[in-house]
Protein backbone atom coordinates (compact mmCIF):
# COMPACT_ATOMS: atom_id res chain seq x y z
CA UNK A 1 0.00 0.00 0.00
CA UNK A 2 1.08 3.61 -0.55
CA UNK A 3 2.78 4.98 2.52
CA UNK A 4 2.35 8.43 4.00
CA UNK A 5 5.58 10.22 3.10
CA UNK A 6 5.17 13.18 5.46
CA UNK A 7 7.09 11.38 8.22
CA UNK A 8 9.72 10.12 5.79
CA UNK A 9 10.68 12.81 3.27
CA UNK A 10 11.04 15.53 5.90
CA UNK A 11 12.67 13.56 8.71
CA UNK A 12 16.26 14.67 8.04
CA UNK A 13 15.04 18.27 7.76
CA UNK A 14 13.20 17.86 11.06
CA UNK A 15 16.42 16.57 12.63
CA UNK A 16 18.37 19.59 11.35
CA UNK A 17 15.76 21.96 12.82
CA UNK A 18 15.74 19.99 16.07
CA UNK A 19 19.48 20.30 16.60
CA UNK A 20 19.40 23.96 15.57
CA UNK A 21 16.71 24.46 18.22
CA UNK A 22 18.94 22.72 20.77
CA UNK A 23 21.73 25.20 20.01
CA UNK A 24 19.36 28.14 20.47
CA UNK A 25 17.95 26.72 23.70
CA UNK A 26 21.43 26.13 25.10
CA UNK A 27 22.50 29.71 24.35
CA UNK A 28 19.54 31.25 26.18
CA UNK A 29 19.11 28.60 28.86
CA UNK A 30 22.10 29.45 31.01
CA UNK A 31 25.38 31.39 30.91
CA UNK A 32 26.96 28.56 32.94
CA UNK A 33 28.70 25.46 31.67
CA UNK A 34 28.61 21.87 32.90
CA UNK A 35 31.37 19.41 33.78
CA UNK A 36 32.46 18.34 30.29
CA UNK A 37 32.06 21.82 28.84
CA UNK A 38 34.18 23.25 31.67
CA UNK A 39 36.90 20.73 30.87
CA UNK A 40 36.98 21.95 27.27
CA UNK A 41 37.25 25.59 28.34
CA UNK A 42 40.33 24.71 30.38
CA UNK A 43 41.98 22.35 27.90
CA UNK A 44 41.63 24.67 24.90
CA UNK A 45 43.87 27.27 26.55
CA UNK A 46 46.88 25.46 25.05
CA UNK A 47 47.58 23.16 22.13
CA UNK A 48 49.09 19.80 23.05
CA UNK A 49 49.43 16.31 21.56
CA UNK A 50 47.51 15.05 24.58
CA UNK A 51 45.80 16.45 27.65
CA UNK A 52 44.45 13.80 29.98
CA UNK A 53 42.88 10.32 29.94
CA UNK A 54 40.92 11.20 26.79
CA UNK A 55 42.44 11.69 23.32
CA UNK A 56 42.72 15.28 22.03
CA UNK A 57 40.60 15.45 18.85
CA UNK A 58 37.45 16.89 20.46
CA UNK A 59 39.56 19.57 22.15
CA UNK A 60 41.36 20.40 18.90
CA UNK A 61 38.05 20.88 17.07
CA UNK A 62 36.64 22.90 19.95
CA UNK A 63 39.76 25.09 19.91
CA UNK A 64 39.15 25.84 16.23
CA UNK A 65 35.54 26.86 16.91
CA UNK A 66 36.65 29.02 19.84
CA UNK A 67 39.10 30.77 17.49
CA UNK A 68 36.23 31.50 15.10
CA UNK A 69 33.37 32.29 17.50
CA UNK A 70 35.19 33.03 20.76
CA UNK A 71 35.10 31.01 23.98
CA UNK A 72 31.32 30.94 24.20
CA UNK A 73 28.27 28.85 24.92
CA UNK A 74 27.44 29.10 21.22
CA UNK A 75 30.73 27.49 20.16
CA UNK A 76 30.26 24.67 22.69
CA UNK A 77 26.66 23.98 21.68
CA UNK A 78 27.41 24.29 17.97
CA UNK A 79 30.06 21.56 18.00
CA UNK A 80 27.94 19.20 20.07
CA UNK A 81 24.88 19.52 17.85
CA UNK A 82 26.76 19.38 14.55
CA UNK A 83 28.26 16.09 15.69
CA UNK A 84 24.89 14.73 16.77
CA UNK A 85 23.28 15.72 13.48
CA UNK A 86 26.11 14.08 11.51
CA UNK A 87 25.63 10.89 13.54
CA UNK A 88 21.96 10.73 12.57
CA UNK A 89 22.59 11.82 8.97
CA UNK A 90 25.19 9.14 8.19
CA UNK A 91 23.11 6.59 10.08
CA UNK A 92 20.25 7.42 7.73
CA UNK A 93 22.53 7.11 4.70
CA UNK A 94 23.78 3.72 5.96
CA UNK A 95 20.22 2.48 6.36
CA UNK A 96 19.42 3.65 2.82
CA UNK A 97 22.38 1.76 1.41
CA UNK A 98 21.29 -1.48 3.09
CA UNK A 99 17.52 -1.26 2.62
CA UNK A 100 17.27 0.90 -0.52
CA UNK A 101 14.18 2.33 1.15
CA UNK A 102 13.69 5.78 2.71
CA UNK A 103 10.91 4.56 4.99
CA UNK A 104 13.16 1.92 6.57
CA UNK A 105 16.03 4.44 6.78
CA UNK A 106 13.81 6.95 8.59
CA UNK A 107 12.55 4.33 11.04
CA UNK A 108 16.09 3.16 11.78
CA UNK A 109 17.38 6.71 12.32
CA UNK A 110 14.37 7.81 14.37
CA UNK A 111 14.88 4.78 16.63
CA UNK A 112 18.10 6.36 17.93
CA UNK A 113 15.86 8.61 20.02
CA UNK A 114 14.83 5.47 21.89
CA UNK A 115 18.37 5.15 23.25
CA UNK A 116 18.55 7.60 26.20
CA UNK A 117 22.35 7.72 26.08
CA UNK A 118 22.07 9.27 22.63
CA UNK A 119 18.86 11.29 22.81
CA UNK A 120 19.35 12.64 26.36
CA UNK A 121 22.81 12.08 27.83
CA UNK A 122 24.70 12.98 24.65
CA UNK A 123 22.81 16.26 24.51
CA UNK A 124 23.08 16.95 28.23
CA UNK A 125 26.65 16.11 29.12
CA UNK A 126 28.94 14.02 26.89
CA UNK A 127 31.74 15.23 24.58
CA UNK A 128 34.29 12.59 23.54
CA UNK A 129 31.64 9.85 23.34
CA UNK A 130 29.57 12.05 21.04
CA UNK A 131 32.51 12.54 18.67
CA UNK A 132 33.34 8.83 18.82
CA UNK A 133 29.78 7.87 17.87
CA UNK A 134 29.81 10.36 15.00
CA UNK A 135 33.02 8.93 13.57
CA UNK A 136 31.69 5.38 14.07
CA UNK A 137 28.57 6.36 12.10
CA UNK A 138 30.64 7.88 9.29
CA UNK A 139 33.01 4.90 9.19
CA UNK A 140 30.10 2.47 8.98
CA UNK A 141 28.59 4.44 6.11
CA UNK A 142 31.92 4.52 4.29
CA UNK A 143 32.39 0.75 4.48
CA UNK A 144 28.79 0.14 3.41
CA UNK A 145 29.37 2.55 0.53
CA UNK A 146 32.38 0.47 -0.53
CA UNK A 147 30.30 -2.68 -0.18
CA UNK A 148 27.23 -1.60 -2.13
CA UNK A 149 28.39 1.15 -4.50
CA UNK A 150 32.06 0.63 -5.40
CA UNK A 151 33.07 -1.95 -7.98
CA UNK A 152 36.85 -1.47 -7.98
CA UNK A 153 38.83 -0.38 -4.94
CA UNK A 154 41.40 2.40 -5.38
CA UNK A 155 44.33 3.65 -3.34
CA UNK A 156 42.25 6.64 -2.21
CA UNK A 157 39.73 4.31 -0.56
CA UNK A 158 42.44 2.94 1.72
CA UNK A 159 43.75 6.41 2.59
CA UNK A 160 40.25 7.62 3.50
CA UNK A 161 39.78 4.61 5.79
CA UNK A 162 43.12 5.36 7.44
CA UNK A 163 41.99 8.92 8.16
CA UNK A 164 38.67 7.69 9.61
CA UNK A 165 40.47 5.16 11.83
CA UNK A 166 42.86 7.93 12.92
CA UNK A 167 40.03 10.32 13.80
CA UNK A 168 38.24 7.60 15.74
CA UNK A 169 41.37 6.72 17.71
CA UNK A 170 41.99 10.41 18.48
CA UNK A 171 38.36 10.78 19.57
CA UNK A 172 38.39 7.96 22.14
CA UNK A 173 40.68 4.97 22.65
CA UNK A 174 37.72 2.59 22.75
CA UNK A 175 37.43 3.15 18.99
CA UNK A 176 40.02 0.38 18.77
CA UNK A 177 37.24 -2.02 19.79
CA UNK A 178 35.10 -0.61 16.98
CA UNK A 179 37.99 -1.16 14.53
CA UNK A 180 38.42 -4.78 15.62
CA UNK A 181 34.69 -5.43 15.29
CA UNK A 182 34.24 -3.70 11.95
CA UNK A 183 37.31 -5.41 10.48
CA UNK A 184 36.00 -8.80 11.65
CA UNK A 185 32.63 -8.10 10.03
CA UNK A 186 34.35 -6.95 6.83
CA UNK A 187 36.64 -9.95 6.52
CA UNK A 188 33.62 -12.24 6.81
CA UNK A 189 31.82 -10.24 4.10
CA UNK A 190 32.39 -11.45 0.50
CA UNK A 191 32.77 -7.96 -0.98
CA UNK A 192 34.73 -6.24 1.80
CA UNK A 193 36.95 -9.27 2.31
CA UNK A 194 38.64 -8.38 -0.97
CA UNK A 195 39.17 -4.84 0.32
CA UNK A 196 40.79 -5.77 3.63
CA UNK A 197 42.76 -8.77 2.39
CA UNK A 198 44.48 -6.64 -0.24
CA UNK A 199 48.12 -5.55 0.06
CA UNK A 200 46.96 -1.93 -0.32
CA UNK A 201 45.51 -2.12 3.19
CA UNK A 202 49.12 -1.37 4.20
CA UNK A 203 48.39 2.23 3.13
CA UNK A 204 45.64 2.42 5.76
CA UNK A 205 47.94 1.00 8.45
CA UNK A 206 50.92 3.21 7.52
CA UNK A 207 48.84 6.39 7.36
CA UNK A 208 47.14 5.61 10.66
CA UNK A 209 50.47 4.83 12.36
CA UNK A 210 52.37 7.85 11.07
CA UNK A 211 49.67 10.40 11.84
CA UNK A 212 48.85 8.96 15.27
CA UNK A 213 52.54 8.66 16.25
CA UNK A 214 52.87 12.11 17.92
CA UNK A 215 49.94 11.32 20.20
CA UNK A 216 51.12 7.75 20.84
CA UNK A 217 54.52 9.09 21.93
CA UNK A 218 52.73 11.51 24.25
CA UNK A 219 50.69 8.61 25.70
CA UNK A 220 53.87 6.61 26.36
CA UNK A 221 55.36 9.59 28.17
CA UNK A 222 52.18 10.14 30.25
CA UNK A 223 50.99 6.53 30.56
CA UNK A 224 49.85 6.80 34.19
CA UNK A 225 47.84 9.95 33.43
CA UNK A 226 46.05 8.10 30.63
CA UNK A 227 45.44 4.75 32.33
CA UNK A 228 44.79 5.64 35.98
CA UNK A 229 41.32 7.23 35.51
CA UNK A 230 40.17 4.32 33.33
CA UNK A 231 41.33 1.74 35.87
CA UNK A 232 39.54 3.69 38.59
CA UNK A 233 36.28 3.68 36.60
CA UNK A 234 36.48 -0.05 35.90
CA UNK A 235 37.00 -0.82 39.61
CA UNK A 236 38.89 -4.08 38.91
CA UNK A 237 38.61 -6.84 41.52
CA UNK A 238 41.06 -9.73 41.30
CA UNK A 239 39.51 -13.07 40.27
CA UNK A 240 36.01 -11.55 40.30
CA UNK A 241 34.92 -12.24 36.72
CA UNK A 242 31.20 -12.83 37.22
CA UNK A 243 30.41 -9.35 38.53
CA UNK A 244 31.93 -7.61 35.50
CA UNK A 245 30.06 -9.86 33.05
CA UNK A 246 26.83 -9.32 34.97
CA UNK A 247 27.36 -5.54 34.94
CA UNK A 248 27.99 -5.67 31.20
CA UNK A 249 24.66 -7.37 30.45
CA UNK A 250 22.78 -5.10 32.87
CA UNK A 251 24.28 -2.09 31.09
CA UNK A 252 23.32 -3.59 27.72
CA UNK A 253 19.71 -4.09 28.82
CA UNK A 254 19.53 -0.53 30.16
CA UNK A 255 21.03 0.82 26.95
CA UNK A 256 18.54 -0.96 24.67
CA UNK A 257 15.49 -1.13 26.93
CA UNK A 258 13.29 1.22 24.87
CA UNK A 259 13.96 -0.76 21.71
CA UNK A 260 11.02 -2.83 22.90
CA UNK A 261 8.82 -0.16 21.25
CA UNK A 262 9.80 -0.81 17.60
CA UNK A 263 9.95 -4.54 18.36
CA UNK A 264 6.29 -4.45 19.40
CA UNK A 265 5.22 -2.19 16.53
CA UNK A 266 7.10 -3.88 13.71
CA UNK A 267 7.66 -7.49 14.71
CA UNK A 268 5.15 -8.76 12.16
CA UNK A 269 7.17 -7.12 9.38
CA UNK A 270 10.50 -8.76 10.36
CA UNK A 271 10.54 -11.09 7.37
CA UNK A 272 13.81 -10.03 5.71
CA UNK A 273 16.88 -12.09 6.75
CA UNK A 274 19.30 -10.34 9.09
CA UNK A 275 22.04 -8.29 7.52
CA UNK A 276 25.13 -10.47 7.88
CA UNK A 277 27.53 -7.53 8.07
CA UNK A 278 25.69 -5.83 10.95
CA UNK A 279 25.05 -9.11 12.75
CA UNK A 280 28.74 -10.05 12.60
CA UNK A 281 29.73 -6.60 13.82
CA UNK A 282 27.40 -6.77 16.85
CA UNK A 283 28.53 -10.30 17.73
CA UNK A 284 32.19 -9.29 17.36
CA UNK A 285 31.72 -6.18 19.51
CA UNK A 286 30.02 -8.26 22.21
CA UNK A 287 32.84 -10.82 22.23
CA UNK A 288 35.60 -8.17 22.31
CA UNK A 289 33.88 -6.22 25.10
CA UNK A 290 33.35 -9.37 27.18
CA UNK A 291 37.00 -10.31 26.71
CA UNK A 292 37.96 -6.80 27.82
CA UNK A 293 35.78 -7.15 30.92
CA UNK A 294 37.31 -10.54 31.76
CA UNK A 295 40.91 -9.51 31.13
CA UNK A 296 40.59 -6.22 33.03
CA UNK A 297 38.57 -7.96 35.80
CA UNK A 298 36.25 -4.94 35.79
CA UNK A 299 33.51 -4.88 38.39
CA UNK A 300 31.85 -1.79 36.94
CA UNK A 301 30.49 -1.21 33.44
CA UNK A 302 28.57 1.92 32.37
CA UNK A 303 25.88 1.81 29.69
CA UNK A 304 27.40 4.87 27.98
CA UNK A 305 30.48 2.77 27.13
CA UNK A 306 28.27 0.70 24.82
CA UNK A 307 27.20 3.66 22.71
CA UNK A 308 29.69 3.48 19.79
CA UNK A 309 28.90 -0.20 19.19
CA UNK A 310 25.30 -0.97 20.08
CA UNK A 311 23.87 2.20 18.62
CA UNK A 312 23.73 0.03 15.50
CA UNK A 313 21.03 -2.23 16.97
CA UNK A 314 18.14 -0.06 15.64
CA UNK A 315 19.72 -0.23 12.18
CA UNK A 316 20.08 -3.99 12.46
CA UNK A 317 16.41 -4.38 13.44
CA UNK A 318 15.05 -1.90 10.90
CA UNK A 319 16.76 -3.62 7.99
CA UNK A 320 14.80 -6.77 8.85
CA UNK A 321 11.55 -4.91 8.14
CA UNK A 322 9.67 -5.71 4.93
CA UNK A 323 8.53 -2.25 3.80
CA UNK A 324 5.53 -3.59 1.84
CA UNK A 325 4.05 -4.92 5.10
CA UNK A 326 4.20 -1.55 6.84
CA UNK A 327 0.94 0.33 7.30
CA UNK A 328 0.39 4.07 7.50
CA UNK A 329 -1.19 3.58 10.92
CA UNK A 330 1.90 1.89 12.33
CA UNK A 331 4.24 4.46 10.78
CA UNK A 332 2.18 7.34 12.17
CA UNK A 333 2.11 5.78 15.63
CA UNK A 334 5.86 5.18 15.61
CA UNK A 335 6.75 8.71 14.53
CA UNK A 336 4.22 10.18 16.97
CA UNK A 337 6.16 8.42 19.74
CA UNK A 338 9.50 9.67 18.34
CA UNK A 339 8.37 13.27 17.92
CA UNK A 340 6.87 13.15 21.42
CA UNK A 341 10.24 12.00 22.77
CA UNK A 342 11.98 14.83 20.92
CA UNK A 343 9.53 17.29 22.45
CA UNK A 344 10.01 15.70 25.86
CA UNK A 345 13.80 16.14 25.65
CA UNK A 346 13.37 19.83 24.78
CA UNK A 347 10.85 20.46 27.58
CA UNK A 348 12.84 18.46 30.15
CA UNK A 349 16.00 20.38 29.23
CA UNK A 350 14.22 23.66 29.94
CA UNK A 351 12.28 22.56 33.03
CA UNK A 352 15.30 21.18 34.90
CA UNK A 353 16.94 24.62 34.68
CA UNK A 354 13.92 26.88 35.22
CA UNK A 355 12.48 24.76 38.06
CA UNK A 356 15.55 23.50 39.96
CA UNK A 357 13.75 23.18 43.27
CA UNK A 358 11.90 20.10 42.02
CA UNK A 359 15.26 18.30 41.91
CA UNK A 360 17.29 17.03 44.83
CA UNK A 361 20.22 19.21 43.79
CA UNK A 362 20.15 22.12 41.32
CA UNK A 363 21.94 21.35 38.02
CA UNK A 364 25.33 22.90 37.33
CA UNK A 365 23.65 25.23 34.84
CA UNK A 366 21.91 26.87 37.81
CA UNK A 367 25.05 27.85 39.70
CA UNK A 368 25.17 31.67 40.01
CA UNK A 369 28.61 32.00 38.40
CA UNK A 370 27.65 34.98 36.22
CA UNK A 371 26.41 36.93 39.25
CA UNK A 372 29.42 35.87 41.31
CA UNK A 373 31.71 37.03 38.51
CA UNK A 374 30.10 40.46 38.66
CA UNK A 375 30.82 40.58 42.39
CA UNK A 376 34.42 39.57 41.73
CA UNK A 377 34.77 42.42 39.24
CA UNK A 378 33.41 44.82 41.85
CA UNK A 379 36.06 43.50 44.23
CA UNK A 380 38.75 44.60 41.78
CA UNK A 381 39.63 41.61 39.60
CA UNK A 382 39.06 41.87 35.85
CA UNK A 383 41.70 39.71 34.24
CA UNK A 384 44.87 37.87 35.18
CA UNK A 385 45.68 34.43 36.57
CA UNK A 386 42.87 32.41 38.15
CA UNK A 387 43.44 29.42 40.43
CA UNK A 388 40.27 27.34 40.87
CA UNK A 389 39.47 24.48 43.22
CA UNK A 390 38.10 22.25 40.45
CA UNK A 391 37.36 22.22 36.74
CA UNK A 392 33.69 23.23 37.05
CA UNK A 393 34.58 26.41 38.92
CA UNK A 394 37.61 26.94 36.68
CA UNK A 395 35.69 26.53 33.43
CA UNK A 396 32.97 28.91 34.55
CA UNK A 397 35.58 31.46 35.57
CA UNK A 398 37.18 31.12 32.14
CA UNK A 399 33.93 31.80 30.31
CA UNK A 400 33.27 34.87 32.50
CA UNK A 401 36.88 36.10 32.36
CA UNK A 402 37.92 35.04 28.83
CA UNK A 403 41.11 37.15 28.87
CA UNK A 404 42.39 35.33 31.96
CA UNK A 405 44.45 32.17 32.26
CA UNK A 406 42.74 29.60 34.48
CA UNK A 407 44.51 26.86 36.38
CA UNK A 408 42.64 24.11 38.22
CA UNK A 409 43.39 20.76 39.78
CA UNK A 410 44.41 18.51 36.89
CA UNK A 411 44.52 21.47 34.49
CA UNK A 412 47.52 23.43 35.76
CA UNK A 413 48.80 26.39 33.78
CA UNK A 414 52.14 28.28 33.99
CA UNK A 415 52.03 31.44 36.09
CA UNK A 416 53.33 34.81 34.92
CA UNK A 417 54.63 36.97 37.76
CA UNK A 418 53.15 40.28 36.59
CA UNK A 419 49.60 38.95 36.60
CA UNK A 420 46.93 39.76 39.15
CA UNK A 421 45.77 36.57 40.86
CA UNK A 422 42.25 35.40 41.70
CA UNK A 423 41.82 32.32 43.88
CA UNK A 424 38.34 30.73 43.95
CA UNK A 425 37.05 27.74 45.87
CA UNK A 426 33.85 26.26 47.26
CA UNK A 427 35.00 23.64 49.76
CA UNK A 428 38.79 23.49 49.89
CA UNK A 429 41.46 26.12 49.28
CA UNK A 430 43.34 25.07 46.09
CA UNK A 431 46.67 23.43 47.04
CA UNK A 432 48.49 25.10 44.15
CA UNK A 433 47.49 28.52 45.54
CA UNK A 434 49.03 27.99 49.00
CA UNK A 435 52.26 29.71 47.99
CA UNK A 436 50.25 32.93 47.52
CA UNK A 437 48.34 32.66 50.80
CA UNK A 438 50.42 35.26 52.68
CA UNK A 439 50.17 37.72 49.77
CA UNK A 440 46.36 37.92 49.65
CA UNK A 441 45.07 41.51 49.57
CA UNK A 442 41.32 40.90 49.39
CA UNK A 443 39.37 37.95 50.74
CA UNK A 444 35.61 37.56 50.55
CA UNK A 445 32.79 35.01 50.74
CA UNK A 446 30.08 35.41 48.13
CA UNK A 447 26.76 33.67 48.76
CA UNK A 448 24.00 33.88 46.19
CA UNK A 449 20.90 31.81 45.38
CA UNK A 450 21.05 29.27 42.60
CA UNK A 451 19.48 30.64 39.43
CA UNK A 452 15.66 30.27 39.54
CA UNK A 453 15.82 28.67 42.99
CA UNK A 454 13.91 29.93 46.02
CA UNK A 455 15.60 27.77 48.63
CA UNK A 456 19.10 26.72 47.50
CA UNK A 457 22.18 28.91 47.90
CA UNK A 458 25.76 28.61 46.69
CA UNK A 459 28.84 30.03 48.38
CA UNK A 460 32.10 30.74 46.60
CA UNK A 461 35.16 31.96 48.47
CA UNK A 462 37.47 34.35 46.65
CA UNK A 463 40.90 35.78 47.35
CA UNK A 464 42.71 38.39 45.25
CA UNK A 465 46.45 39.02 45.11
CA UNK A 466 47.29 42.43 43.64
CA UNK A 467 50.96 42.92 44.43
CA UNK A 468 53.69 40.30 44.10
Buried (B, 14 or more C-beta within 10 A) or exposed (E): EEBBBEBBEEBBEBBBEBBEEBBEBBBEBBBBBBEBBBBBBBBBBEEEBBBBBBBBBBBBBBBEBBEEBEBBBBBBBBBBBBBBBBBBBBBBBBBBBBBEBBBBBBBBBBBBBBBBBBBBBBBBBBBBBBBBBBBBBBBBBBBBBBBEEEEEBEEEBBBBBBBBBBBBBBBBBBBEBBBBBBBBBBBBBEBBEEBBEBEBBEBBEEBBEEBBEEBEEBBEEBEEBBEEBBEEBBBBEEEEBEBBBEBBEEBBEBBBEBBEBBEEBBEEBBEBEBBEBBBBBBBBBBEBBBEBBBEBBBBBBBBBBBBBBBBBBBBBBBBBBBBEBBEBEBBEEBBEBBBEBBEEBBEEBEEBBEEBEEBEEBBBBBBBBBBBBBBBEEBEBEBBBBBBBBBBBBBBBBBBBBEBBBBBBBBEBEBEEEBBBBBBBBEEBBEBBEEBEEEBEBEEEBEBBBBBBEEBEBEBBBBBBEEE
